[in-house]
Amino acid sequence: MRVAEAIIQHARTVFLAADNSKFGRPTLVRQGHPDQIDALFTDAPPPANMTETLTTANCQVYVAQ
């Protein structure tokens, strides 16, 4: 996990790709904080509480169609 943390810390832009099955599930591994993500790419809109968190973190959300 420290490698992933180092990559995020040194990246100019951080993208996260996740399908909607990841929303609302407990995480087994935590790689970072929403404040560290610049853009989320997903296949369905995230739930309202997650959208609020991402908006507060200034993270752009892109939903594939």
Backbone as a ProteinNet text record, in pm:
[ID]
protein_1_A
[PRIMARY]
MRVAEAIIQHARTVFLAADNSKFGRPTLVRQGHPDQIDALFTDAPPPANMTETLTTANCQVYVAQ
[TERTIARY]
80.6	0	85.2	201.2	285.9	327.8	338.4	371.4	257.9	133.7	17.9	11	37.3	36.7	143.1	260.9	369.2	332.4	270.6	228.4	128.1	29.2	-71.5	-6.7	83.4	149.4	232.1	289.3	377	309.4	183.9	112.5	63.4	64.4	7.9	-144.3	-196.7	-340.6	-371.5	-476.8	-515	-653.7	-662.6	-788.8	-826.3	-955.4	-1006.4	-1113.4	-1101	-1203.4	-1266.3	-1398.3	-1469.1	-1609.8	-1654.1	-1791.8	-1885.5	-2014.8	-2110.7	-2124.6	-2074	-2082	-1993.4	-1903.1	-1813.7	-1878.2	-1987.5	-2052.8	-2126.7	-2108.4	-2183.3	-2135.9	-2024.8	-1971.3	-1859.4	-1844.3	-1728.3	-1599.6	-1496.4	-1369.5	-1281.7	-1216.1	-1118.9	-983.4	-954.1	-826.7	-857.2	-795.1	-812.2	-683.4	-694.6	-577.3	-555.7	-658.4	-643.1	-771.9	-776.1	-890.1	-952.2	-1083.8	-1146.3	-1079	-1019.2	-949.4	-831.9	-783.3	-667.8	-707	-836.3	-883.1	-923.4	-871.2	-908.3	-1031.5	-1045.2	-1158.6	-1194.8	-1325.9	-1378.6	-1448	-1413.6	-1477.3	-1555.7	-1685.8	-1771.4	-1882	-1959.7	-2063.8	-2204.8	-2219.3	-2348.7	-2323.8	-2418.7	-2399	-2384	-2291.2	-2276.1	-2397.3	-2419.2	-2528.4	-2509.5	-2618.8	-2618.4	-2511.7	-2496.7	-2398.2	-2255.7	-2229.5	-2096.1	-2074.3	-2178.2	-2169.2	-2136.5	-2200.1	-2173.6	-2027.9	-1978	-1838.9	-1743.1	-1770.2	-1682.1	-1687	-1804.5	-1817.6	-1739.2	-1752	-1677.3	-1527	-1485.7	-1343.6	-1295.5	-1385	-1351.3	-1309.2	-1376.1	-1348.6	-1452.8	-1407.1	-1497.4	-1545.4	-1675	-1730.9	-1773	-1726	-1759.1	-1830.4	-1953.5	-2031.9	-2036.2	-1988.4	-1989.2	-2132.2	-2159.4	-2293.3	-2290.5
-119.5	0	126.3	119.8	239.3	282	185.6	219.7	302	257.7	330.8	471	481.9	613	703.9	650.1	729.4	774.1	685.9	721.9	835.5	826.1	931.8	1063.2	1058.6	1180	1250.4	1173.8	1231.7	1255.6	1216.4	1233.8	1377.6	1426.2	1558	1551.8	1440.5	1419.5	1276.6	1259.5	1126.2	1093.3	983.1	933.1	806	789.4	666.6	612	486.2	417.9	310.9	315.5	218.3	198.3	71.8	48.5	68.1	77.2	113.7	8.9	-111.8	-212.9	-176.2	-81.1	-38.5	65.2	127.2	231.8	170.3	228.6	188.4	59.8	5.3	-116.7	-81.1	-160.7	-137.7	-171.3	-95.9	-118.2	-215.4	-301.3	-391.2	-322.8	-238.8	-167.1	-21.9	68.4	210.2	263.5	319.8	368.3	518.1	591.2	735.6	799.9	930.7	1010.1	1078.6	1104.5	1171.7	1303.6	1372.9	1498.7	1477.5	1355.7	1326.7	1289.1	1269.1	1226.1	1348.1	1357.6	1467.3	1432.6	1305.5	1265	1119.8	1093.9	959.4	923.3	807.8	755.5	631.5	630.1	520.8	493.6	387.3	348.4	388.5	447.5	494.5	607.5	699.3	807.7	753.6	809.6	767	809	743.3	784.2	928.3	988.1	1130.4	1163	1079.4	1112.2	1107.1	1017.5	1010.5	1128.5	1166	1281.4	1407.2	1422.4	1539	1540.2	1424.7	1413.6	1447.3	1394.4	1419.4	1566.2	1625.7	1767.9	1853.2	1823.8	1896.3	1880	1762.6	1734.7	1790.3	1857.2	1915.1	1807.5	1694.1	1582.5	1581.8	1579.9	1570.2	1425.8	1408	1274.6	1260.2	1153.5	1123.2	989.4	989.7	867	823.6	701.1	647	616	636.4	608	501.6
0	0	0	53.9	57	-82.9	-173.6	-312.1	-372.3	-352.2	-404.4	-343.6	-215.9	-150.5	-210.2	-236.7	-296.2	-437.3	-512.7	-648.6	-644.5	-556.4	-544.5	-502.4	-405.8	-356.4	-464	-556.4	-656.8	-791.9	-805.3	-931.7	-947.4	-1069.2	-1097.6	-1100.5	-1153.3	-1164	-1121.8	-1041.9	-994.3	-1049.3	-1125.5	-1179.4	-1106.1	-1080	-1020.9	-1113.8	-1151.7	-1231.5	-1143.5	-1130.7	-1047.2	-1102.1	-1110	-1152.4	-1032.3	-1062.1	-957.2	-847.1	-868.5	-761.7	-642.3	-660.5	-551.8	-460.3	-503.8	-425.6	-307.8	-190.4	-72.5	-6.4	-52	8.5	104.7	210.5	297.4	222.2	247.2	176.9	254	178.9	240.5	251	152.5	148.4	114.8	187.7	160.4	99.4	-20.4	-92.4	-78.4	-43.7	-34.7	13.6	3.7	48.7	-72.6	-72.3	-187.4	-225.6	-129	-160.1	-255	-265.7	-350.5	-493.5	-519.4	-651.2	-733.2	-854.3	-943.1	-1025.7	-1064	-1146.5	-1120	-1114.7	-1100.7	-1231	-1286.8	-1407	-1366.5	-1397.6	-1353.4	-1455.4	-1431.2	-1525.3	-1481	-1363.3	-1313.7	-1214.6	-1202.4	-1106.3	-964.1	-887.2	-747.9	-664.8	-550.1	-461	-412.9	-369.1	-330.1	-226.5	-123.7	-19.9	-74.4	-166.4	-227	-322.4	-395.5	-485.5	-406.4	-291.8	-206.1	-159.4	-118.2	-72.8	-186.4	-305.6	-420.5	-463.2	-457.9	-492.4	-393.8	-265.4	-162.7	-183.2	-230.3	-253.7	-387.8	-461.1	-591.9	-692.9	-688.6	-778.9	-890.3	-1014.2	-1129.2	-1141.5	-1174.7	-1193.1	-1338.9	-1403.7	-1542.3	-1546.7	-1599.8	-1608.9	-1754.5	-1782.1	-1917.5	-1959	-2085	-2135.2	-2241.6
[MASK]
+++++++++++++++++++++++++++++++++++++++++++++++++++++++++++++++++

